[in-house]
Amino acid sequence: MISSENQHKQKALPLPSPRHVAIIMDGNGRWAKNRGKLRIFGHQAGFRSVRRAVSLAISYRFDALTLYAFSSENWKRPTQEVSSLMELFIQALDNEVKSLNKYNVRLRIIGDISRFGERLQECIRHSEALTYNNNGLALNIAANYGGRWDIIQGVRHLASQVQDGILLPYQITEDALCRVVCMNELSPVDLVIRTGGEHRLSNFLLWQIAYAELFFTDVLWPDFDEAVFEGALNAFAQRERRFGGTRTNDTHAV
């Protein structure tokens, strides 16, 4: 998942810059349709954008990059498309994990992988194990993931602790749930980018992006490049993040 287009030299970013960026990679199917191709052709082109995004994240020195690859709702797509996506996922892991390891990237798949075939599950386990001790970019691939699923899994974990007498009901707090949802050990998501022109979150990281900045672009995912990425970073740098507070030096803000 490392692009040869980028030499991983540290890039100067506008300040403030995000530590954790999450991307909803939308538009592969439309990109292929515009060219009279099958949707899988768009997914293959989209993978090249994944490689670019990971390379840029390394150059930008992000703490974490989280990519929405396959939602829990995507099983509703045509069977052939889903099968092709699973095969593409396997190929990507097989072909890229050594490169990720070389660049000190830690790869993790977030989501319910139990629904995947055993071959894919084994590829995931191998890739995560190989990169487990790396301390560079944390690359999270959301696969068979849904934000509601994530929250429910966390609530079930806390409920089990209550049932076992480890936790009292009043101890189920926001902080307690924060500790059991996906990516709880990473810095919070600062910036969410969605390509493809849609302005919605599609059940992505609902808990983790409570105070993230949102950036939407009409660019389809296979056309996502450094210029679009830097445009999102520039937009982020110009926003005043208040986390529920008031504007700086504005005592009349609501």
Number of C-alpha atoms within 10 A of each C-alpha: 20 24 17 10 10 16 12 18 12 12 12 10 15 14 11 13 19 24 18 23 23 25 21 22 22 22 24 23 20 18 24 20 14 10 10 10 13 15 18 19 17 22 23 16 17 24 20 18 21 22 19 21 23 25 24 25 24 27 18 20 20 19 19 25 22 23 23 22 21 21 18 18 12 14 13 8 10 9 10 10 16 16 14 16 17 17 13 16 19 17 13 15 19 14 12 15 23 17 13 24 19 12 18 18 24 23 24 20 21 19 20 17 16 10 11 13 10 11 11 19 15 13 18 21 12 15 22 18 13 16 21 16 12 16 12 17 23 24 23 20 19 25 20 22 24 23 21 15 18 22 20 13 17 19 17 12 15 23 17 13 15 16 12 10 10 10 14 13 12 7 12 15 10 8 9 13 18 16 13 18 21 21 19 12 10 12 14 19 23 20 23 24 20 26 23 22 14 13 13 11 15 14 16 22 25 15 17 20 17 12 15 19 19 19 17 16 17 14 17 20 29 25 17 21 16 15 9 15 14 15 13 20 21 16 14 23 16 12 10 12 16 10 9 8 9 14 13 10 7 8 8 7 9 8
